[in-house]
Amino acid sequence: MNKHELAAQLRVLERRQHQLLAMLRDFIDDSELIQGSTFALPPHDPRQDTRHDTPSITVTPAHGLEALYAAHHAWGHLYADAGENTRLVYRLPGAIQIHSRHSEELFGIIEAINADRKTFRDLVTNSGPILGGPNTRWEFLHSKGMFEGLITLQFYRQITIAGDTARSISFCWAHKNTMQRMTKQQIIGTLRASQDSPPRHVLDPAGWVAQLEDEIVLLSALSDDARLVIRRPNPVHPQAWLVEGNSRRMQVASTPVLILGAQKVKIGLLKNYDITQKRPPRQAKTTANEPLISRLWLYQEQ
């Protein structure tokens, strides 16, 4: 596949997405709104490191028709408005419950929306041999004649739908770590490579190389079979617990869940995030509490 063929496929998917979203809106608006709650959050800039504890996040709730309008916007807001930053991450946890005569059609439409979004994402993220790195991919997607103003993450997001077996949905704030086990040799190799090619943001390359050398000396003193783990905290984010029948699943709550059914389900609230109410994270008993290299979130397993 060349760049022109890739562009043609992406344009087809983008046009079809608008058609499917219009159909989704029409079917929902032709249904009976049972209930709805959404919880708007401030936009988040992914380029800012928020892994360190955020003190608070204010939630703006909406209910009923106001929540439905907000949900429509969240599901279909693919392009930035004037002055809006396309790199900002927008999240709207919540749930909308409707009773519809067209449940099968709604399931089919959302299945098609999600399938096309996955195909679009796969085409973009696997286009390295054609487009190059992340920056050139972003420039290609947002170039004139392509998708100027596209909020890429919004286009990638899947819409969750649940049927009449849904019993409840609740919301909470999640504090998770990304865990990656590595050998001493792997980490030293990564540090050596970073010495040879310092990141662009480094203002003092000589100081950077010296810092990495100190870290290499520290790691070299460890035994070759030392068990090392990178335990990097993720930014705090909302999650939803959806109970359907006897099953329970947890997912990131980025956009509202659409629930089909006439029998009211229990929709919980998302409270404001307050760091003072945060539960202490569970520490792995085999992992030291203090990092070996704090910059890397690198710990040694005991």
C-alpha positions in Angstrom: 0.0 0.0 0.0 1.3 3.5 -0.8 0.4 6.9 0.7 -2.4 7.6 -1.9 -4.1 4.2 -1.3 -3.9 4.7 2.5 -5.4 8.2 2.2 -8.3 6.8 0.0 -9.1 4.1 2.6 -9.0 6.5 5.5 -11.3 8.9 3.6 -13.9 6.2 3.0 -13.9 5.2 6.7 -14.2 8.9 7.8 -17.2 9.5 5.5 -18.9 6.3 6.6 -18.3 7.3 10.2 -20.4 10.4 9.8 -23.2 8.5 8.1 -23.3 5.9 10.9 -23.2 8.5 13.6 -26.2 10.3 11.9 -28.1 7.0 11.9 -27.2 6.4 15.5 -28.6 9.8 16.5 -31.8 9.3 14.5 -32.5 5.9 16.1 -31.8 7.2 19.6 -33.9 10.3 19.2 -36.8 8.0 18.0 -36.5 6.1 21.2 -37.8 6.7 24.7 -35.3 8.1 27.1 -35.5 6.1 30.4 -32.7 8.0 32.2 -29.3 9.4 31.7 -26.4 10.7 33.7 -23.1 12.1 32.5 -20.1 13.6 34.3 -18.0 16.1 32.4 -14.3 16.4 33.3 -11.8 19.1 32.5 -9.8 18.4 29.3 -6.4 16.7 29.9 -3.3 17.5 27.9 -1.5 14.1 27.4 1.8 15.9 26.8 1.9 17.0 30.4 3.1 14.4 32.9 0.3 13.9 35.4 1.6 10.7 36.8 2.4 12.5 40.0 -0.7 12.9 42.1 -3.3 15.3 40.8 -4.7 17.2 43.8 -8.3 17.4 42.6 -10.6 16.9 39.6 -14.0 18.6 39.5 -16.9 16.7 38.0 -19.8 18.6 36.3 -22.9 16.3 36.3 -25.8 16.4 33.9 -29.0 14.3 33.9 -32.0 13.5 31.7 -32.1 15.3 28.3 -29.1 17.4 29.1 -27.1 14.2 29.6 -28.4 12.8 26.4 -27.3 15.9 24.4 -23.9 15.7 26.1 -23.6 12.0 25.1 -24.5 12.7 21.5 -21.8 15.3 21.4 -19.2 12.9 23.0 -19.9 10.1 20.6 -19.8 12.3 17.5 -17.3 15.0 18.4 -14.6 14.1 16.0 -13.4 17.5 14.9 -12.1 20.4 17.0 -14.2 23.6 17.1 -12.5 26.9 16.4 -9.7 27.5 18.8 -9.9 24.0 20.3 -6.7 22.0 20.7 -6.9 18.7 18.8 -4.3 17.1 21.2 -6.5 17.6 24.3 -8.2 14.5 25.8 -11.9 14.9 26.5 -13.7 12.4 28.8 -17.4 12.1 29.6 -18.1 9.2 31.8 -21.8 8.3 32.1 -24.7 6.2 30.9 -27.7 6.7 28.8 -30.6 4.3 29.0 -33.3 4.2 26.3 -36.2 1.9 25.3 -36.2 1.3 21.6 -38.1 -0.6 19.0 -34.9 -0.8 17.0 -32.5 -2.5 19.4 -31.1 -4.9 16.8 -30.4 -2.0 14.4 -28.8 0.0 17.2 -26.5 -2.9 18.1 -25.6 -3.2 14.4 -24.9 0.5 13.9 -22.6 0.6 17.0 -20.9 -2.6 15.9 -20.2 -1.0 12.5 -19.0 2.3 14.1 -16.6 0.4 16.3 -15.3 -1.8 13.6 -14.6 1.1 11.3 -12.9 3.0 14.1 -10.6 0.0 14.8 -9.8 -0.3 11.1 -9.0 3.4 11.0 -6.8 3.2 14.0 -5.0 0.1 12.8 -4.3 1.7 9.4 -2.8 4.8 11.1 -0.8 3.1 13.8 0.6 0.5 11.3 1.5 3.1 8.7 5.1 3.5 9.9 6.7 2.1 6.7 4.6 4.5 4.6 4.4 7.6 6.8 7.2 7.4 9.3 7.1 8.2 13.0 4.2 9.6 15.1 4.9 13.2 14.3 4.8 12.6 10.5 1.7 10.5 10.9 0.0 13.3 12.8 1.0 15.8 10.1 -0.3 13.6 7.4 -3.7 13.0 9.1 -4.2 16.8 9.7 -2.8 18.0 6.4 -5.0 20.0 3.9 -7.2 17.6 2.0 -7.2 15.0 4.7 -8.7 15.6 8.2 -7.8 19.1 9.4 -9.0 19.5 13.0 -9.5 15.8 13.6 -9.3 14.8 17.3 -7.6 11.5 16.7 -8.3 10.0 20.1 -12.0 10.7 19.7 -12.1 8.9 16.4 -10.3 5.9 18.0 -12.7 5.5 20.9 -15.2 2.6 20.9 -18.8 3.1 22.0 -20.0 0.6 24.6 -23.6 -0.7 24.3 -25.4 -3.0 26.8 -28.7 -4.8 26.4 -31.6 -5.5 28.7 -29.5 -7.8 30.9 -27.7 -4.8 32.3 -28.4 -4.4 36.0 -26.2 -1.5 37.1 -23.3 0.7 36.3 -21.1 2.5 38.8 -18.1 4.9 38.5 -14.9 5.4 40.4 -11.4 6.8 40.0 -8.6 4.4 39.1 -5.0 4.6 40.2 -3.0 2.0 38.3 0.6 1.2 37.5 2.1 -0.1 34.3 4.4 -2.9 35.2 7.3 -4.1 33.0 10.0 -6.5 34.1 13.4 -6.1 32.6 16.9 -7.5 33.0 19.9 -5.4 34.1 21.4 -5.8 30.7 18.2 -4.6 28.9 18.1 -1.4 31.0 21.8 -0.7 30.6 21.4 -1.1 26.9 18.6 1.4 26.8 20.7 3.9 28.8 23.6 3.4 26.4 21.4 4.1 23.4 20.0 7.2 25.1 23.6 8.4 25.7 24.3 8.1 21.9 21.0 9.9 21.0 20.0 12.4 23.7 16.3 13.4 23.5 15.6 16.8 21.8 14.3 18.4 25.0 17.7 17.9 26.7 19.4 21.4 27.2 22.7 20.0 28.5 23.8 17.0 26.5 27.0 16.6 28.4 25.2 16.6 31.7 22.6 14.2 30.4 25.4 11.7 29.4 27.0 12.0 32.8 23.7 11.4 34.6 23.1 8.2 32.5 26.7 7.1 33.3 26.0 7.4 37.0 22.8 5.3 36.5 24.8 2.7 34.5 27.4 2.4 37.3 24.5 1.9 39.8 23.0 -0.9 37.8 26.4 -2.5 37.0 26.9 -3.1 40.8 23.8 -5.3 40.9 24.1 -9.0 40.3 23.3 -10.3 36.8 20.2 -12.1 38.0 18.8 -9.0 39.8 15.0 -8.8 39.3 14.1 -5.3 38.1 10.7 -3.9 37.4 9.5 -0.6 36.0 6.4 0.4 38.0 5.1 3.5 36.3 1.9 5.1 37.7 -0.7 6.0 35.1 -2.6 9.3 35.4 -5.7 9.1 37.5 -8.7 8.3 35.3 -12.4 7.4 35.7 -13.6 3.8 35.3 -17.0 2.2 35.0 -18.2 -1.0 36.5 -20.9 -2.5 34.3 -23.0 -5.4 35.7 -24.8 -7.5 33.1 -26.6 -10.6 34.3 -24.1 -12.5 36.5 -21.1 -10.9 34.8 -19.2 -7.8 35.8 -16.7 -5.9 33.7 -14.6 -2.9 34.3 -13.6 -0.4 31.6 -12.1 3.0 31.2 -15.0 5.5 31.2 -14.2 7.8 28.3 -17.6 8.2 26.8 -21.1 7.3 28.0 -22.4 3.7 27.9 -25.6 3.2 25.9 -28.0 0.9 27.7 -31.0 -0.6 25.9 -34.0 -1.7 28.0 -37.3 -0.5 29.5 -36.5 -1.7 33.1 -34.5 1.0 34.9 -31.0 0.0 35.8 -29.0 1.6 38.7 -26.7 4.4 37.5 -24.2 5.5 40.1 -22.5 8.8 40.5 -18.9 9.9 39.8 -17.8 12.1 42.7 -15.1 14.8 42.5 -11.6 13.4 42.7 -9.9 14.5 45.9 -6.4 13.2 46.6 -7.0 13.4 50.4 -9.6 10.6 49.9 -7.2 8.4 47.8 -6.6 5.0 49.2 -2.9 4.1 49.6 -1.8 2.0 46.6 -1.1 -1.6 47.1 2.6 -2.2 47.1 3.9 -5.5 45.8 5.4 -7.3 48.8 8.4 -8.4 46.8 9.2 -4.9 45.5 11.2 -2.3 47.4 9.3 0.9 48.3 12.1 3.2 47.1 13.1 3.2 43.5 16.6 2.5 42.3 16.2 5.2 39.6 13.2 7.4 40.2 13.4 9.0 36.7 12.7 5.6 35.3 10.3 4.4 38.0 12.7 1.5 38.3 12.5 -0.8 41.4 14.3 -3.9 42.5 12.3 -7.0 43.5 13.6 -8.4 46.8 
